[in-house]
Amino acid sequence: MELLKVEFLGKNLRLEGSMAGWQQLFWGDSLVSEIAASADDDAQKVHHFEMQFVRDNSQANTSAPDSAIETNQVAPVEPIIETVQCRLEVDLQWQPFHIQYRVLVNDQQYTEGERNTKDIEQQIPERPVDTKQKLSLIGLASLGMKLLKSAKLIKAVLAGASLAAYSWFFSFQFALSLLACLVFHEYGHIRAMKYFNMPTKGIYLIPFFGGMALTDGKINTRWQDVVISIMGPFFGLIMSLACVLAYWITDNIFFAGLASFNALLNIFNLLPILPLDGGHILKSVSFSMNSKVGLIVCILAAAFGVWLSYSLGLALLGFLLFIGSIEIFFEWKGRHQSHLLPLDRYGQIFTTVWYVATVASFVAIIWYFASSGDTLLSLPLQILQS
């Protein structure tokens, strides 16, 4: 990831590195210094490099002989090549992220400064990160949406198709309300993107797949990934709670069904399976744990979640949680190669509590309405128990 970028002698001096300890220093597009990976990734590192400049020596003409001036001849001027010794001193701490740097030229300070997580969140990397996308139906749908994201007609067509599909399974009124829940969910992602000053391209509703909130921006930190991912389900929770309140006020079973089914949709969205929101959240937490102890804690927490799900009779939820945990375990090995700034300890704990509380709230809503004995309202719980 890009750790810092400062102006230096007419070009950008850019430092890239990873939690594995390696660092590469570029002046413009030229690699001028490199430090290999090491176990001591929080130690101060120093980059030494030389820069050569051709200095103009045209003032030497003033000392040319009179005969050269009289015959309009200019004495040849030999350019002066000046070599300067440069040094970049970096004091880097990953969790919480903080970097102090100082640039020196011939032992004279050129510039200095410091950066924190906020600076990383707002930066635009000079070299865009290439991400390899796996072939999947959701990936193909995302690609198709990106190709057509500027066409407002496509949004209207997809919204109409979604309305028709859900009306066929339910009622027209319930389909409209369900689309409202999906839009509110995706709006949560949009709000989070705008909070991080990321350009947004709108919301696309896809029949039987839900919706997508698109952006051309790139995330730089795991915290950005967490907030953008969880704000969709969090807005969904607000919608379900509003429906619960409407049910208490009106005693209309329509609001009860909407609250319960909306909770079910958001629970599936929070499953720890990529590219669902839950997969991004748990991946950000587990990849930020820079120790074997962190991995063990993550495995134990996942095992507890599987046991609890089966104990409560939520067989499908427990099975998918188990599959998602295996996927995250294998990807944990490549966490050091990520360009994203990891979560600090506080961020890991806060994210975990936020995630668990959101999932528990949705389960509580489903359980509450299922206990009423109504066949339709008990359907979401039966799906989780299947």
GIGI-V492804 format. One record per residue. N is the residue number from 1. RES is the residue in three letters. SS is DSSP state (hx for helix, st for strand, lp for the rest). OMEGA is omega in whole degrees, -180 to 180 (none if undefined). Layout:
# GIGI-V492804
n=N res=RES ss=SS omega=OMEGA
n=N res=RES ss=SS omega=OMEGA
This chain:
# GIGI-V492804
n=1 res=MET ss=lp omega=180
n=2 res=GLU ss=st omega=-177
n=3 res=LEU ss=st omega=178
n=4 res=LEU ss=st omega=177
n=5 res=LYS ss=st omega=-179
n=6 res=VAL ss=st omega=176
n=7 res=GLU ss=st omega=-178
n=8 res=PHE ss=st omega=176
n=9 res=LEU ss=lp omega=173
n=10 res=GLY ss=lp omega=178
n=11 res=LYS ss=st omega=177
n=12 res=ASN ss=st omega=172
n=13 res=LEU ss=st omega=-171
n=14 res=ARG ss=st omega=179
n=15 res=LEU ss=st omega=176
n=16 res=GLU ss=st omega=-178
n=17 res=GLY ss=st omega=180
n=18 res=SER ss=lp omega=180
n=19 res=MET ss=lp omega=177
n=20 res=ALA ss=lp omega=175
n=21 res=GLY ss=lp omega=-178
n=22 res=TRP ss=lp omega=178
n=23 res=GLN ss=st omega=175
n=24 res=GLN ss=st omega=-178
n=25 res=LEU ss=st omega=-178
n=26 res=PHE ss=st omega=169
n=27 res=TRP ss=st omega=-168
n=28 res=GLY ss=lp omega=176
n=29 res=ASP ss=lp omega=-176
n=30 res=SER ss=st omega=176
n=31 res=LEU ss=st omega=-176
n=32 res=VAL ss=st omega=180
n=33 res=SER ss=st omega=180
n=34 res=GLU ss=st omega=177
n=35 res=ILE ss=st omega=-177
n=36 res=ALA ss=lp omega=180
n=37 res=ALA ss=lp omega=178
n=38 res=SER ss=lp omega=-179
n=39 res=ALA ss=lp omega=-177
n=40 res=ASP ss=lp omega=-173
n=41 res=ASP ss=lp omega=179
n=42 res=ASP ss=lp omega=-178
n=43 res=ALA ss=lp omega=176
n=44 res=GLN ss=lp omega=-180
n=45 res=LYS ss=st omega=-178
n=46 res=VAL ss=st omega=177
n=47 res=HIS ss=st omega=176
n=48 res=HIS ss=st omega=176
n=49 res=PHE ss=st omega=180
n=50 res=GLU ss=st omega=175
n=51 res=MET ss=st omega=179
n=52 res=GLN ss=st omega=-180
n=53 res=PHE ss=st omega=175
n=54 res=VAL ss=st omega=-178
n=55 res=ARG ss=st omega=-180
n=56 res=ASP ss=lp omega=-179
n=57 res=ASN ss=lp omega=-176
n=58 res=SER ss=hx omega=179
n=59 res=GLN ss=hx omega=179
n=60 res=ALA ss=hx omega=180
n=61 res=ASN ss=hx omega=-178
n=62 res=THR ss=hx omega=180
n=63 res=SER ss=hx omega=-180
n=64 res=ALA ss=lp omega=-179
n=65 res=PRO ss=lp omega=-178
n=66 res=ASP ss=hx omega=-179
n=67 res=SER ss=hx omega=179
n=68 res=ALA ss=hx omega=-180
n=69 res=ILE ss=hx omega=-177
n=70 res=GLU ss=hx omega=-179
n=71 res=THR ss=lp omega=178
n=72 res=ASN ss=lp omega=176
n=73 res=GLN ss=lp omega=179
n=74 res=VAL ss=lp omega=180
n=75 res=ALA ss=lp omega=180
n=76 res=PRO ss=lp omega=-178
n=77 res=VAL ss=lp omega=177
n=78 res=GLU ss=lp omega=179
n=79 res=PRO ss=lp omega=179
n=80 res=ILE ss=st omega=178
n=81 res=ILE ss=st omega=-178
n=82 res=GLU ss=st omega=178
n=83 res=THR ss=st omega=179
n=84 res=VAL ss=st omega=178
n=85 res=GLN ss=st omega=-177
n=86 res=CYS ss=st omega=-179
n=87 res=ARG ss=st omega=174
n=88 res=LEU ss=st omega=178
n=89 res=GLU ss=st omega=-176
n=90 res=VAL ss=st omega=173
n=91 res=ASP ss=st omega=-170
n=92 res=LEU ss=st omega=173
n=93 res=GLN ss=st omega=-174
n=94 res=TRP ss=lp omega=-174
n=95 res=GLN ss=lp omega=-9
n=96 res=PRO ss=lp omega=-174
n=97 res=PHE ss=lp omega=176
n=98 res=HIS ss=st omega=-180
n=99 res=ILE ss=st omega=173
n=100 res=GLN ss=st omega=-177
n=101 res=TYR ss=st omega=176
n=102 res=ARG ss=st omega=180
n=103 res=VAL ss=st omega=-179
n=104 res=LEU ss=st omega=176
n=105 res=VAL ss=st omega=-176
n=106 res=ASN ss=lp omega=178
n=107 res=ASP ss=lp omega=175
n=108 res=GLN ss=st omega=-176
n=109 res=GLN ss=st omega=178
n=110 res=TYR ss=st omega=177
n=111 res=THR ss=st omega=176
n=112 res=GLU ss=st omega=179
n=113 res=GLY ss=st omega=179
n=114 res=GLU ss=st omega=-179
n=115 res=ARG ss=st omega=177
n=116 res=ASN ss=st omega=-176
n=117 res=THR ss=hx omega=-180
n=118 res=LYS ss=hx omega=179
n=119 res=ASP ss=hx omega=179
n=120 res=ILE ss=hx omega=-179
n=121 res=GLU ss=hx omega=-174
n=122 res=GLN ss=hx omega=-175
n=123 res=GLN ss=lp omega=173
n=124 res=ILE ss=lp omega=-177
n=125 res=PRO ss=lp omega=180
n=126 res=GLU ss=lp omega=177
n=127 res=ARG ss=lp omega=179
n=128 res=PRO ss=lp omega=-179
n=129 res=VAL ss=lp omega=177
n=130 res=ASP ss=lp omega=179
n=131 res=THR ss=lp omega=178
n=132 res=LYS ss=lp omega=-179
n=133 res=GLN ss=lp omega=176
n=134 res=LYS ss=lp omega=180
n=135 res=LEU ss=lp omega=179
n=136 res=SER ss=lp omega=178
n=137 res=LEU ss=hx omega=179
n=138 res=ILE ss=hx omega=178
n=139 res=GLY ss=hx omega=178
n=140 res=LEU ss=hx omega=178
n=141 res=ALA ss=hx omega=179
n=142 res=SER ss=hx omega=178
n=143 res=LEU ss=hx omega=179
n=144 res=GLY ss=hx omega=179
n=145 res=MET ss=hx omega=179
n=146 res=LYS ss=hx omega=179
n=147 res=LEU ss=hx omega=-175
n=148 res=LEU ss=lp omega=-171
n=149 res=LYS ss=lp omega=180
n=150 res=SER ss=lp omega=-177
n=151 res=ALA ss=lp omega=179
n=152 res=LYS ss=hx omega=179
n=153 res=LEU ss=hx omega=180
n=154 res=ILE ss=hx omega=178
n=155 res=LYS ss=hx omega=-179
n=156 res=ALA ss=hx omega=180
n=157 res=VAL ss=hx omega=180
n=158 res=LEU ss=hx omega=178
n=159 res=ALA ss=hx omega=178
n=160 res=GLY ss=hx omega=178
n=161 res=ALA ss=hx omega=178
n=162 res=SER ss=hx omega=179
n=163 res=LEU ss=hx omega=180
n=164 res=ALA ss=hx omega=-178
n=165 res=ALA ss=hx omega=-178
n=166 res=TYR ss=hx omega=177
n=167 res=SER ss=hx omega=180
n=168 res=TRP ss=hx omega=-180
n=169 res=PHE ss=hx omega=-178
n=170 res=PHE ss=lp omega=174
n=171 res=SER ss=lp omega=-180
n=172 res=PHE ss=hx omega=-180
n=173 res=GLN ss=hx omega=-180
n=174 res=PHE ss=hx omega=178
n=175 res=ALA ss=hx omega=177
n=176 res=LEU ss=hx omega=180
n=177 res=SER ss=hx omega=179
n=178 res=LEU ss=hx omega=177
n=179 res=LEU ss=hx omega=177
n=180 res=ALA ss=hx omega=178
n=181 res=CYS ss=hx omega=179
n=182 res=LEU ss=hx omega=179
n=183 res=VAL ss=hx omega=180
n=184 res=PHE ss=hx omega=176
n=185 res=HIS ss=hx omega=-179
n=186 res=GLU ss=hx omega=178
n=187 res=TYR ss=hx omega=175
n=188 res=GLY ss=hx omega=176
n=189 res=HIS ss=hx omega=-179
n=190 res=ILE ss=hx omega=-180
n=191 res=ARG ss=hx omega=179
n=192 res=ALA ss=hx omega=177
n=193 res=MET ss=hx omega=-180
n=194 res=LYS ss=hx omega=177
n=195 res=TYR ss=hx omega=179
n=196 res=PHE ss=lp omega=177
n=197 res=ASN ss=lp omega=177
n=198 res=MET ss=lp omega=179
n=199 res=PRO ss=lp omega=-178
n=200 res=THR ss=st omega=-178
n=201 res=LYS ss=st omega=175
n=202 res=GLY ss=st omega=-175
n=203 res=ILE ss=st omega=178
n=204 res=TYR ss=st omega=177
n=205 res=LEU ss=st omega=-177
n=206 res=ILE ss=st omega=-178
n=207 res=PRO ss=lp omega=177
n=208 res=PHE ss=lp omega=176
n=209 res=PHE ss=lp omega=-179
n=210 res=GLY ss=st omega=-178
n=211 res=GLY ss=st omega=179
n=212 res=MET ss=st omega=172
n=213 res=ALA ss=st omega=-172
n=214 res=LEU ss=st omega=177
n=215 res=THR ss=st omega=174
n=216 res=ASP ss=lp omega=-178
n=217 res=GLY ss=lp omega=178
n=218 res=LYS ss=lp omega=177
n=219 res=ILE ss=lp omega=-178
n=220 res=ASN ss=lp omega=-177
n=221 res=THR ss=st omega=175
n=222 res=ARG ss=hx omega=-180
n=223 res=TRP ss=hx omega=175
n=224 res=GLN ss=hx omega=179
n=225 res=ASP ss=hx omega=180
n=226 res=VAL ss=hx omega=-175
n=227 res=VAL ss=hx omega=-180
n=228 res=ILE ss=hx omega=-178
n=229 res=SER ss=hx omega=-172
n=230 res=ILE ss=hx omega=-178
n=231 res=MET ss=hx omega=175
n=232 res=GLY ss=hx omega=176
n=233 res=PRO ss=hx omega=180
n=234 res=PHE ss=hx omega=174
n=235 res=PHE ss=hx omega=175
n=236 res=GLY ss=hx omega=177
n=237 res=LEU ss=hx omega=177
n=238 res=ILE ss=hx omega=179
n=239 res=MET ss=hx omega=180
n=240 res=SER ss=hx omega=179
n=241 res=LEU ss=hx omega=177
n=242 res=ALA ss=hx omega=178
n=243 res=CYS ss=hx omega=176
n=244 res=VAL ss=hx omega=179
n=245 res=LEU ss=hx omega=179
n=246 res=ALA ss=hx omega=178
n=247 res=TYR ss=hx omega=179
n=248 res=TRP ss=hx omega=-177
n=249 res=ILE ss=hx omega=-173
n=250 res=THR ss=hx omega=-175
n=251 res=ASP ss=lp omega=180
n=252 res=ASN ss=lp omega=-176
n=253 res=ILE ss=hx omega=179
n=254 res=PHE ss=hx omega=-180
n=255 res=PHE ss=hx omega=178
n=256 res=ALA ss=hx omega=178
n=257 res=GLY ss=hx omega=-180
n=258 res=LEU ss=hx omega=179
n=259 res=ALA ss=hx omega=-177
n=260 res=SER ss=hx omega=-179
n=261 res=PHE ss=hx omega=176
n=262 res=ASN ss=hx omega=177
n=263 res=ALA ss=hx omega=179
n=264 res=LEU ss=hx omega=179
n=265 res=LEU ss=hx omega=-178
n=266 res=ASN ss=hx omega=176
n=267 res=ILE ss=hx omega=178
n=268 res=PHE ss=hx omega=178
n=269 res=ASN ss=hx omega=-180
n=270 res=LEU ss=lp omega=177
n=271 res=LEU ss=lp omega=-176
n=272 res=PRO ss=lp omega=-179
n=273 res=ILE ss=lp omega=178
n=274 res=LEU ss=lp omega=8
n=275 res=PRO ss=lp omega=178
n=276 res=LEU ss=lp omega=-179
n=277 res=ASP ss=hx omega=180
n=278 res=GLY ss=hx omega=177
n=279 res=GLY ss=hx omega=178
n=280 res=HIS ss=hx omega=-178
n=281 res=ILE ss=hx omega=-178
n=282 res=LEU ss=hx omega=176
n=283 res=LYS ss=hx omega=179
n=284 res=SER ss=hx omega=180
n=285 res=VAL ss=hx omega=-175
n=286 res=SER ss=hx omega=-180
n=287 res=PHE ss=hx omega=179
n=288 res=SER ss=lp omega=180
n=289 res=MET ss=lp omega=-173
n=290 res=ASN ss=lp omega=179
n=291 res=SER ss=lp omega=176
n=292 res=LYS ss=hx omega=178
n=293 res=VAL ss=hx omega=178
n=294 res=GLY ss=hx omega=179
n=295 res=LEU ss=hx omega=180
n=296 res=ILE ss=hx omega=179
n=297 res=VAL ss=hx omega=180
n=298 res=CYS ss=hx omega=180
n=299 res=ILE ss=hx omega=180
n=300 res=LEU ss=hx omega=179
n=301 res=ALA ss=hx omega=179
n=302 res=ALA ss=hx omega=179
n=303 res=ALA ss=hx omega=177
n=304 res=PHE ss=hx omega=179
n=305 res=GLY ss=hx omega=178
n=306 res=VAL ss=hx omega=180
n=307 res=TRP ss=hx omega=-179
n=308 res=LEU ss=hx omega=-180
n=309 res=SER ss=hx omega=179
n=310 res=TYR ss=hx omega=179
n=311 res=SER ss=hx omega=179
n=312 res=LEU ss=lp omega=179
n=313 res=GLY ss=lp omega=179
n=314 res=LEU ss=lp omega=-171
n=315 res=ALA ss=hx omega=-178
n=316 res=LEU ss=hx omega=179
n=317 res=LEU ss=hx omega=179
n=318 res=GLY ss=hx omega=-180
n=319 res=PHE ss=hx omega=-179
n=320 res=LEU ss=hx omega=176
n=321 res=LEU ss=hx omega=178
n=322 res=PHE ss=hx omega=180
n=323 res=ILE ss=hx omega=180
n=324 res=GLY ss=hx omega=179
n=325 res=SER ss=hx omega=177
n=326 res=ILE ss=hx omega=-180
n=327 res=GLU ss=hx omega=-180
n=328 res=ILE ss=hx omega=179
n=329 res=PHE ss=hx omega=-179
n=330 res=PHE ss=hx omega=179
n=331 res=GLU ss=hx omega=179
n=332 res=TRP ss=hx omega=-178
n=333 res=LYS ss=lp omega=-177
n=334 res=GLY ss=lp omega=-175
n=335 res=ARG ss=hx omega=-177
n=336 res=HIS ss=hx omega=-179
n=337 res=GLN ss=hx omega=-179
n=338 res=SER ss=lp omega=176
n=339 res=HIS ss=lp omega=-176
n=340 res=LEU ss=lp omega=176
n=341 res=LEU ss=st omega=-175
n=342 res=PRO ss=lp omega=174
n=343 res=LEU ss=lp omega=172
n=344 res=ASP ss=lp omega=-176
n=345 res=ARG ss=hx omega=179
n=346 res=TYR ss=hx omega=180
n=347 res=GLY ss=hx omega=179
n=348 res=GLN ss=hx omega=-179
n=349 res=ILE ss=hx omega=-179
n=350 res=PHE ss=hx omega=180
n=351 res=THR ss=hx omega=-180
n=352 res=THR ss=hx omega=179
n=353 res=VAL ss=hx omega=180
n=354 res=TRP ss=hx omega=-179
n=355 res=TYR ss=hx omega=-178
n=356 res=VAL ss=hx omega=-180
n=357 res=ALA ss=hx omega=179
n=358 res=THR ss=hx omega=178
n=359 res=VAL ss=hx omega=-180
n=360 res=ALA ss=hx omega=180
n=361 res=SER ss=hx omega=178
n=362 res=PHE ss=hx omega=179
n=363 res=VAL ss=hx omega=-180
n=364 res=ALA ss=hx omega=179
n=365 res=ILE ss=hx omega=179
n=366 res=ILE ss=hx omega=-178
n=367 res=TRP ss=hx omega=-178
n=368 res=TYR ss=hx omega=-177
n=369 res=PHE ss=hx omega=178
n=370 res=ALA ss=hx omega=-179
n=371 res=SER ss=lp omega=180
n=372 res=SER ss=lp omega=179
n=373 res=GLY ss=lp omega=179
n=374 res=ASP ss=lp omega=-176
n=375 res=THR ss=lp omega=-178
n=376 res=LEU ss=lp omega=-178
n=377 res=LEU ss=lp omega=179
n=378 res=SER ss=lp omega=-178
n=379 res=LEU ss=hx omega=179
n=380 res=PRO ss=hx omega=178
n=381 res=LEU ss=hx omega=177
n=382 res=GLN ss=hx omega=177
n=383 res=ILE ss=hx omega=178
n=384 res=LEU ss=hx omega=-178
n=385 res=GLN ss=hx omega=-174
n=386 res=SER ss=lp omega=none
